[in-house]
Amino acid sequence: NVAKPAIQRKDDFTSQAVSNLLCAYATMGIIDKQLFSSFVPSAAKLVNIYTNQDIANIAWAYAVADVDAPTLFNERVTKKCIEKKDGFEVEALTQLYQWHLWLTKEKSNSGLPVELLDRSYEAFKLQDEVVSQLKSLDFDPQEEVLINSGYRIDAIVEVNGKTVAVEVDGPSHFIGESRSPLARTI
């Protein structure tokens, strides 16, 4: 476990190292709230030098870990996101949108600024298109359904009396070719 030594040396981490560490923990589903909480001050000091992907990785990782960090995710981060809004790639936009959903639904926070919200929502367009097609076939899909195991399914429909899960981007929810789920799937 690298959490304890990482916490001890957190002020020695570069912006990319902070991003990589927190994102790796979240991706693997290793939720160490002490690690995430301990990195808030160090991560906040580096806001001005994060890349777009660093910002997205860190925001997403904190959402996965369910660690609220208002001293990290404040108006400085919002301003940085707006300044860099045209430089976010699709993966970063999806991470930011997931972070936004967590903030607005779990933390009663306003989430992403409007300037970036529209762009990040666009990253989920394929899922919307699939759901639209299901509706056009007279199915009544339920979207983003939280099932008993804790996983979220993109859509669920009833077919001939059976419940069928529809996963639009399924393989990206698992580690490599394994069936081990990524934390973002949970």
ABEGO torsion letter per residue (X at the ends): XAAAAAAAAAAABBAAAAAAAAAAAAAAGBBBAAAAAAAAAAAAAAAAABBAAAAAAAAAAAAAAGBBBAAABBAAAAAAAAAAAAABBAAAAAAAAAAAAAAAAAAGBAEBBAAAAAAAAAAAAAAAAAAAAAAAAGBBBBBGBBBAAGBBBABBBBBGGBBBBBBAAAAAABBEABABBBAAAX
